[in-house]
Amino acid sequence: MSGIDRRLVLKAALLTGGGLTFNVSVPVAAANTATRLNAFITIAPDNKVTIGGSYPEIGQGARTMLPMLIAEELDLDWAQVQAVPTLADEKAFGQQITGGSETTPTTWLPMRKVGAAARQQLVMAAAATWGVDAASLTTAAGHVSHAASGRRISYAALAEAAAKQPPPTDASIVLKKPADFRIIGTSRTGVDTPAIIAGKPLFGIDTSLPGMAYAAIEMCPAFGGTIAKADLAKARALPGVRHVLTLNTGIKPDGADDAVAIVADSWWTADKARAALQITWDDAAQRRHSTAGYADAAAKLMGAKPEKDLIRTGDAAAALAKSAKVIEADYHYPFLAHATLEPQNCTALFKDGAIEIWAPTQWPEDGRGLVAKALGLKPEAITIHLVRAGGGFGRRLQNDYMVQVAQIARAVPGVPVKLINNRSDDIRHDFYRPAGWHRLKAGIDPNGKLLAMTNHFISFGANGKTVRAAEFNPAEFPLQLLGDVHVGQTLMATTMPTGWLRAPTSNAMGFVFQGFLDEVAVAGGRDLPTLMRELLGAPRALPDMDGMPGFNTGRARGVIDKVCAMAGWPNTPAGKSRGFGFYFSHRGYFAEIVEISLTAGEIKVETVFVAADIGSQIINPVNARHQVEGAIIDGLGQALAGQAIELVDGAVTQANFDSYPLPRIETTPKIILEFLVTDFPPTGLGEPSLPPVIPALANAIHAATGKRLRSLPISTSITTA
């Protein structure tokens, strides 16, 4: 939903039973783009108000937050509101993507305007009914009041009259002042939380339809391998098995089958029937790929000249040659899986040339396009229900499971089919955060001031184009603040499918750059916050990059100073060690200090101090805290739990949480969080607290042991230098 400065057109339509629905149209492209209508608000005769949340819910709180914005400006009591998901339909609802922490900045004004415009129409209806000036009326708790006469009327009673009122123009819509907020800024329990606590069916994997069949899928272990031959007779003959068919998963390569699907009376039957499949895979070329081979190749390439320049400003080589001291280090991070607690799943019903899909997806419109292509359908023949996802972290931006279940459902028309990946499928057939290698050099003057920096970045891609999520941001801190910089890149081919993982690219670059800057700071006889403040200089906004708001040095300085004050930096409690990390990503500024203890060589993260700047308003404080804490725990898990995906003979070796562990409750530290309120539009929280915690941890370990840990994951057992 962009174009919020253009006309906002509202349309009122009466519903059966006397309810009233307000539809909002928000242009999403050029000014001449056709209007798109979105039905968000339904007022029932009993004055209960149903508000639709149009963004996919994966645990980030959108299904609660979006209705809060509307309800605030509509002047409701939260107890009156029922928040429900909408269908997936960008023609009707505008953008529907959950990713990049973009939900809040994208919807902050449009959704408030939806509520405010609806409230204005109700006020105008009351003014006409009573024959009074609209300016003399007030609203609260779903009612309009006239103080002079003591009259009060419910929104429900005004519904029919409000439907006849001309819609307000965008320019005439009046939004509340923050001081008048009664819902925004208050902690609200997630609308799905009671059902989750009660164990009620809510998630995609809970979908149940009459006459439903179940499907399991056997995919080529080596990415990109295809079926050379398959004997499916034994599987087809098993009791409870209805169908066995080959299909193309849509990953790699196009035009060849690379999987076998089994449809059965129960998922257990379908999954166990996979053992009876006799498949010969054509995967000789793919089996030559391995993570060990990638590491060997990267080591050889690192000493050579980069294939291409990503950034070249000034003369970094000359600046390094003139430096009083040059610091050099190699950093590495591995492939990572998303490991959502709810494995990938999807349900579909193909009937009469159309398909209906129940999908726990982060990007339904992308899935619609993929299904339309795979089945040769028109997009309007595809209905997508947005069911809650048990975690996403970027995995559900890839809609491979939608394509797979759509092909299976077409083979059994008239029968709803639910496809479920088992845990092994989920980990071994992910879209992985790509690994990377960095060789960094920095030059400092006699006073420790950073003068220049170079980086040879090795990752994956072909023909000069990186694979998904292996990109490099030219605004990476501190490159914009230095006059002499050279970043070069070399790419290696890979068969592994890659994808965005929580805080894409930042989850890796934060570790690399903040870890290396800590080395630079120590080499110059100072600490990292001191070096950061020197680099930031005077408060100012740097130019926008790739359409995103530019880096603001004052906001960065604000969170750095705040977290240092919170933790009493540089003082450290006896028996503890601390490390600092900062990062700007997804519009959020976060500075964090990790405090650890080291007992008999065992690392324990005791406390994480967090200072955050995400703008002028925290919409739902309890959920905001949950998002920050969850991302920090996620980052610590990536660093300490032993997470790393290994490829052997073209296939992933990890299969479950024993070999790809998640952080546990007993390892969760105390997290002390404070938000700075600044004069900027509010932004999202799903991602930006993750990147700084990993380098802060590594820097704390260096402070405790004298050892630099430049490769992830980090062992929890370590000896002092």
Buried (B, 14 or more C-beta within 10 A) or exposed (E): BEBBEEBBBBBBEBBEEEBBBBBBBBBBEEEEEEEBBBBBBBBBBEBBBBBBBBBBBBBBBBBBBBBBBBBBBBBBBBEBBEBEBBBBBBEBBBBBBBBBBBBBBBBBBBBBBBBBBBBBBBBBBBBBBBEBEBEBBEBEBBBBBBEEEEBBBBBBBBBBBBBEBEBBEBEEBEBBEEEEBBBBBBEBEBBBEEBBEEEEEBBBBBBEBEEBBBBBBBBBBBBBBBBEEBEBEBBBEBEBBBBBBBBBBBBBEEEEBBBBBBBBBEBEBBBBBBEBBEBEBBBEEBBEBBBEEBEEBBEEBBEEEBBEEBBEBBBBBEBBEEBBBBBEBBBBBBBBBBBBEBBBBBBBBBEEEBBBBBBBBBBBBBBBBBBBEBBEBEBEBBBBBBBBBBBBBBBBBBBBBBBBBBBBBBBBEEBBBBBBBBBEBBBBBBBBBBBBBBBBBBBBEEEBBBBBBBBBBBBBBEEEEBBBBBBBBBBBBBBBBBEBBBBBBBBBEBBBBBBBBBBBBBBBBBBBBBBBBBBBBBBBEBBBBBBBBBBBEEEEEBEEBEEEBEBBBBBBBBBBBBBBEBBEBEEBEEEBBBBBBBBBBBBBBBBBBBBBBBEEEEBBBBBBBBBBBBBBBBBBEBBBBBBBBBBBBBBBBBBBBBBBBBBBEBBBBBBBEEBBBBBEEEBBBEBBBEBBEBEBBBBBBBBBBBBBBBBBBBBBBBBBBEEBBBBBBBEBEBEEE
